[in-house]
Amino acid sequence: MVRKRFHTLPEICEILNITMSQARALVKKGELPAIQVGGRGQWRVEISKLEEYIEQAYERTQQQAAKEAEDQKTKTSA
């Protein structure tokens, strides 16, 4: 049995619950690495790259939450 290696952009949209425009923007900005395949240049995202993107998003969220908590602590101390 062959393991699936790539997701299509519509699959990415479903997984991340985002629009096609948002998915294309992530790819075009280089935030979500992807390749173009075939004569029509269809985008494919390697499953491992999607997992890395999600992990990085968790890290960014955690850092932002910690910063906001620190900012709130500073405001109440002043």
Contacts in CASP RR format, 6 or more apart in sequence:
PFRMAT RR
TARGET T0000
AUTHOR 0000-0000-0000
METHOD contacts of the structure
MODEL  1
MVRKRFHTLPEICEILNITMSQARALVKKGELPAIQVGGRGQWRVEISKL
EEYIEQAYERTQQQAAKEAEDQKTKTSA
4 47 0 8 1.000
5 46 0 8 1.000
5 47 0 8 1.000
6 44 0 8 1.000
6 45 0 8 1.000
6 46 0 8 1.000
6 47 0 8 1.000
7 15 0 8 1.000
7 44 0 8 1.000
7 45 0 8 1.000
7 47 0 8 1.000
7 50 0 8 1.000
8 42 0 8 1.000
8 43 0 8 1.000
8 44 0 8 1.000
8 45 0 8 1.000
9 20 0 8 1.000
9 23 0 8 1.000
9 24 0 8 1.000
9 27 0 8 1.000
9 34 0 8 1.000
9 42 0 8 1.000
9 43 0 8 1.000
9 45 0 8 1.000
10 20 0 8 1.000
12 18 0 8 1.000
12 23 0 8 1.000
12 32 0 8 1.000
12 45 0 8 1.000
12 50 0 8 1.000
13 19 0 8 1.000
13 20 0 8 1.000
13 22 0 8 1.000
13 23 0 8 1.000
15 50 0 8 1.000
16 23 0 8 1.000
18 26 0 8 1.000
23 32 0 8 1.000
24 43 0 8 1.000
26 32 0 8 1.000
26 53 0 8 1.000
27 33 0 8 1.000
27 34 0 8 1.000
27 43 0 8 1.000
27 45 0 8 1.000
31 53 0 8 1.000
32 45 0 8 1.000
32 49 0 8 1.000
32 50 0 8 1.000
32 53 0 8 1.000
33 45 0 8 1.000
33 46 0 8 1.000
33 49 0 8 1.000
33 53 0 8 1.000
34 43 0 8 1.000
34 44 0 8 1.000
34 45 0 8 1.000
34 46 0 8 1.000
34 49 0 8 1.000
35 43 0 8 1.000
35 44 0 8 1.000
35 46 0 8 1.000
36 42 0 8 1.000
36 43 0 8 1.000
36 44 0 8 1.000
37 44 0 8 1.000
END
